[in-house]
Amino acid sequence: MGKPDNDFLVYLPVYDMWQEQDGRLLLFDIHKMDKRAPRFIEAVHRIYNAGYDMDYISDNFLRTAICRDGR
């Protein structure tokens, strides 16, 4: 099995963000994340500033993830 490119997987709470959005049109704008999810962005900056890299994961990723041999 290969080695991961990044140190962390960080859950992106997109459904939580959409739940807080008014109206029926559910938009996702990565450039407004600091306003839509300030605590999430703060955590991302803290991880990055500590010298680590990360990838974002979704609810779908978590639903389909499989744990094998404790990993």
PEKATA-V640793 format. One record per residue. N is the residue number from 1. SS is DSSP state (alpha for helix, beta for strand, coil for the rest). D_LAST is the distance of its C-alpha to the last C-alpha in Angstrom with 1 decimal. Layout:
N,SS,D_LAST
N,SS,D_LAST
This chain:
1,coil,12.1
2,coil,13.7
3,coil,13.2
4,coil,13.0
5,coil,16.6
6,coil,16.0
7,coil,14.7
8,beta,13.9
9,beta,13.6
10,beta,16.5
11,beta,17.4
12,coil,20.9
13,coil,22.8
14,alpha,25.2
15,alpha,26.1
16,alpha,27.1
17,alpha,29.2
18,alpha,30.8
19,alpha,31.6
20,coil,33.6
21,coil,35.4
22,coil,38.9
23,coil,40.2
24,coil,38.9
25,coil,37.9
26,coil,34.3
27,coil,34.0
28,coil,31.3
29,coil,32.6
30,alpha,30.2
31,alpha,33.2
32,alpha,33.9
33,alpha,30.5
34,alpha,32.1
35,alpha,34.4
36,alpha,32.2
37,coil,29.2
38,alpha,30.4
39,alpha,27.8
40,alpha,25.0
41,alpha,27.0
42,alpha,27.6
43,alpha,23.9
44,alpha,23.4
45,alpha,26.4
46,alpha,25.3
47,alpha,22.0
48,alpha,24.0
49,alpha,26.8
50,coil,24.5
51,coil,23.8
52,coil,20.4
53,coil,19.7
54,beta,17.9
55,beta,17.4
56,beta,18.3
57,beta,16.5
58,coil,18.4
59,alpha,18.6
60,alpha,18.5
61,alpha,15.2
62,alpha,13.7
63,alpha,15.6
64,alpha,14.3
65,coil,10.6
66,coil,8.6
67,coil,5.4
68,coil,5.3
69,coil,5.5
70,coil,3.8
71,coil,0.0
